[in-house]
Each structure stands twice: as structure tokens, then as C-alpha cells.
Amino acid sequence: MRRYPSEYVVEHVRLTAQPYDGPTVNSDYPLFAAQLDFGDVLMYSSDYPHSHYDSADDGIPAPLRASLGERLMRETARSFYRLDD
């Protein structure tokens, strides 16, 4: 291999999680997000028409929405699928 396996994953793989199954303690989010490089790999998914949470705001935990909201909801998918404005 000419590169680390993680570099191939970041280039070619995107993940979604619905329902969200990450840490439940807010102080864990920064470490969890940094370890998985959420900004480049994780995209929002709704699992529509199923509802695994009480409201749409619960689909992405608040700490992730605050730090990565725009990337999770829009920018990562636009970049990965090469979508124009």
C-alpha cells in the first residue's frame, strides 16, 4: 500500500448513523468526533419514513450540530457526490 488504510477510507467511504448510536455524555463528543474525523466521513441520514427519535432535533445530538452541523447536513454530501450549487 502506498498510503495508510485510513486515507483510503476518508477518500472513498461515507457513513451515516440513524438512529444515532454514539456516546451519551456530552463531554465525550469532541474526542469521539476527532477520533472518527466526522467532518469528512459522517453524513446525515434520516431513515425516513421510520422515526427512531421524538423530534428531528434529536436526530443529531446538539454538540455535533453545533460543531459540525453544516458539514453533516450538507457539505460532506455535496463534496462526496460532486454536487454543484
GROMACS elastic network, one bead per residue, 0.5 to 0.9 nm:
[ bonds ]
;  ai    aj funct       b0    kb
    1     4     6  0.72681   500
    1     5     6  0.80635   500
    3     6     6  0.82253   500
    3     7     6  0.64976   500
    3     8     6  0.74554   500
    4     7     6  0.53959   500
    4     8     6  0.70571   500
    5     8     6  0.52797   500
    5     9     6  0.64544   500
    5    10     6  0.88906   500
    6    10     6  0.62332   500
    6    11     6  0.85977   500
    7    10     6  0.52281   500
    7    11     6  0.62212   500
    7    12     6  0.86696   500
    8    11     6  0.51104   500
    8    12     6  0.60274   500
    8    13     6  0.78791   500
    9    12     6  0.52909   500
    9    13     6  0.51031   500
    9    14     6  0.80103   500
    9    41     6  0.82989   500
   10    13     6  0.59034   500
   10    14     6  0.74796   500
   10    37     6  0.85689   500
   10    40     6  0.65895   500
   10    41     6  0.60936   500
   11    14     6  0.85761   500
   11    40     6  0.86309   500
   11    41     6  0.86129   500
   11    80     6  0.86008   500
   12    80     6  0.83816   500
   13    41     6  0.68187   500
   13    80     6  0.89559   500
   14    40     6  0.79184   500
   14    42     6  0.58694   500
   14    43     6  0.68237   500
   14    76     6  0.86362   500
   14    77     6  0.84952   500
   14    80     6  0.80782   500
   15    41     6  0.59581   500
   15    43     6  0.61359   500
   15    44     6  0.85699   500
   16    20     6  0.87177   500
   16    41     6  0.84533   500
   16    42     6  0.56366   500
   16    43     6  0.52213   500
   16    44     6  0.58932   500
   16    45     6  0.57279   500
   17    20     6  0.52208   500
   17    21     6  0.70158   500
   17    22     6  0.88576   500
   17    42     6  0.79902   500
   17    43     6  0.80318   500
   17    44     6  0.73530   500
   17    45     6  0.65960   500
   17    46     6  0.86476   500
   17    47     6  0.89667   500
   18    21     6  0.75277   500
   18    44     6  0.81908   500
   18    45     6  0.61302   500
   18    46     6  0.63917   500
   18    47     6  0.61990   500
   18    52     6  0.76936   500
   18    59     6  0.74090   500
   18    60     6  0.89533   500
   19    45     6  0.86586   500
   19    46     6  0.81044   500
   19    47     6  0.78189   500
   19    51     6  0.85174   500
   19    52     6  0.58483   500
   19    53     6  0.74666   500
   19    59     6  0.69006   500
   19    60     6  0.88779   500
   20    52     6  0.89035   500
   20    58     6  0.88390   500
   20    59     6  0.66473   500
   20    60     6  0.69403   500
   20    61     6  0.80173   500
   21    24     6  0.84198   500
   22    29     6  0.83766   500
   22    32     6  0.80885   500
   23    26     6  0.75634   500
   23    27     6  0.89894   500
   23    28     6  0.63042   500
   23    29     6  0.68927   500
   23    32     6  0.76751   500
   24    27     6  0.88176   500
   24    28     6  0.76686   500
   24    29     6  0.84117   500
   24    61     6  0.88801   500
   25    28     6  0.56190   500
   25    29     6  0.74253   500
   26    29     6  0.56038   500
   26    30     6  0.83551   500
   26    61     6  0.88400   500
   26    62     6  0.87832   500
   26    63     6  0.68905   500
   27    30     6  0.69510   500
   27    31     6  0.81169   500
   28    31     6  0.56760   500
   28    32     6  0.59933   500
   28    33     6  0.85526   500
   29    33     6  0.58392   500
   29    34     6  0.83588   500
   29    63     6  0.67764   500
   29    64     6  0.71928   500
   30    33     6  0.52151   500
   30    34     6  0.60441   500
   30    35     6  0.85655   500
   30    63     6  0.82878   500
   30    64     6  0.84598   500
   30    67     6  0.89288   500
   31    34     6  0.51235   500
   31    35     6  0.60756   500
   31    36     6  0.86845   500
   32    35     6  0.53317   500
   32    36     6  0.64660   500
   32    37     6  0.84827   500
   32    38     6  0.85706   500
   33    36     6  0.53784   500
   33    37     6  0.57083   500
   33    38     6  0.52919   500
   33    39     6  0.79649   500
   33    64     6  0.80479   500
   34    38     6  0.69144   500
   34    39     6  0.87651   500
   35    38     6  0.80778   500
   36    39     6  0.85758   500
   36    40     6  0.89076   500
   36    41     6  0.77337   500
   36    42     6  0.85869   500
   37    40     6  0.60333   500
   37    41     6  0.65176   500
   37    42     6  0.80588   500
   38    41     6  0.51988   500
   38    43     6  0.82290   500
   38    68     6  0.78790   500
   38    71     6  0.89097   500
   38    72     6  0.80128   500
   39    42     6  0.63173   500
   39    43     6  0.83583   500
   39    68     6  0.63872   500
   39    71     6  0.61212   500
   39    72     6  0.68337   500
   39    76     6  0.71434   500
   40    43     6  0.84411   500
   40    71     6  0.80500   500
   40    72     6  0.87128   500
   40    76     6  0.62116   500
   41    72     6  0.88331   500
   41    76     6  0.73314   500
   42    71     6  0.85760   500
   42    72     6  0.63125   500
   42    76     6  0.74741   500
   42    77     6  0.88783   500
   43    71     6  0.76871   500
   43    73     6  0.65050   500
   43    74     6  0.78625   500
   43    75     6  0.87360   500
   43    76     6  0.63433   500
   43    77     6  0.64312   500
   44    59     6  0.86752   500
   44    60     6  0.79103   500
   44    72     6  0.54233   500
   44    73     6  0.53622   500
   44    74     6  0.80420   500
   44    77     6  0.85367   500
   45    48     6  0.82600   500
   45    59     6  0.86209   500
   45    73     6  0.85487   500
   46    49     6  0.79529   500
   46    50     6  0.80257   500
   46    51     6  0.81419   500
   46    56     6  0.86202   500
   46    59     6  0.74803   500
   47    50     6  0.56705   500
   47    51     6  0.72739   500
   47    52     6  0.83418   500
   48    51     6  0.69483   500
   51    54     6  0.74610   500
   51    55     6  0.84342   500
   51    56     6  0.89089   500
   52    55     6  0.88732   500
   52    59     6  0.81252   500
   53    56     6  0.73725   500
   53    57     6  0.88461   500
   53    58     6  0.61973   500
   53    59     6  0.65536   500
   54    57     6  0.83949   500
   54    58     6  0.67727   500
   54    59     6  0.85651   500
   55    58     6  0.54641   500
   55    59     6  0.71579   500
   56    59     6  0.53205   500
   56    60     6  0.79132   500
   57    60     6  0.63982   500
   57    61     6  0.75034   500
   57    62     6  0.77839   500
   58    61     6  0.59000   500
   58    62     6  0.77230   500
   60    63     6  0.84069   500
   60    64     6  0.65828   500
   60    65     6  0.62177   500
   60    69     6  0.83827   500
   60    72     6  0.89635   500
   61    64     6  0.55306   500
   61    65     6  0.62751   500
   61    66     6  0.87527   500
   62    66     6  0.60285   500
   62    67     6  0.86575   500
   62    69     6  0.88672   500
   63    66     6  0.51487   500
   63    67     6  0.63176   500
   63    68     6  0.83049   500
   63    69     6  0.89582   500
   64    67     6  0.52662   500
   64    68     6  0.54243   500
   64    69     6  0.63385   500
   64    72     6  0.84775   500
   65    68     6  0.54262   500
   65    70     6  0.76800   500
   65    72     6  0.78138   500
   65    73     6  0.87243   500
   66    69     6  0.57792   500
   66    70     6  0.87458   500
   67    70     6  0.84155   500
   67    71     6  0.89218   500
   68    71     6  0.53664   500
   68    72     6  0.58387   500
   68    73     6  0.83594   500
   69    72     6  0.51476   500
   69    73     6  0.58666   500
   69    74     6  0.82028   500
   70    73     6  0.52509   500
   70    74     6  0.56776   500
   70    75     6  0.63311   500
   70    76     6  0.85774   500
   71    74     6  0.54110   500
   71    76     6  0.53189   500
   71    77     6  0.81055   500
   72    75     6  0.67504   500
   72    76     6  0.62420   500
   72    77     6  0.78963   500
   73    76     6  0.76356   500
   73    77     6  0.78414   500
   74    77     6  0.57930   500
   74    78     6  0.62104   500
   74    79     6  0.87800   500
   75    78     6  0.50223   500
   75    79     6  0.60673   500
   75    80     6  0.84820   500
   76    79     6  0.52544   500
   76    80     6  0.60371   500
   76    81     6  0.85181   500
   77    80     6  0.50647   500
   77    81     6  0.58865   500
   77    82     6  0.79979   500
   77    83     6  0.80484   500
   78    81     6  0.54406   500
   78    82     6  0.56259   500
   78    84     6  0.73259   500
   78    85     6  0.87203   500
   79    83     6  0.65268   500
   79    84     6  0.86989   500
   80    83     6  0.79405   500
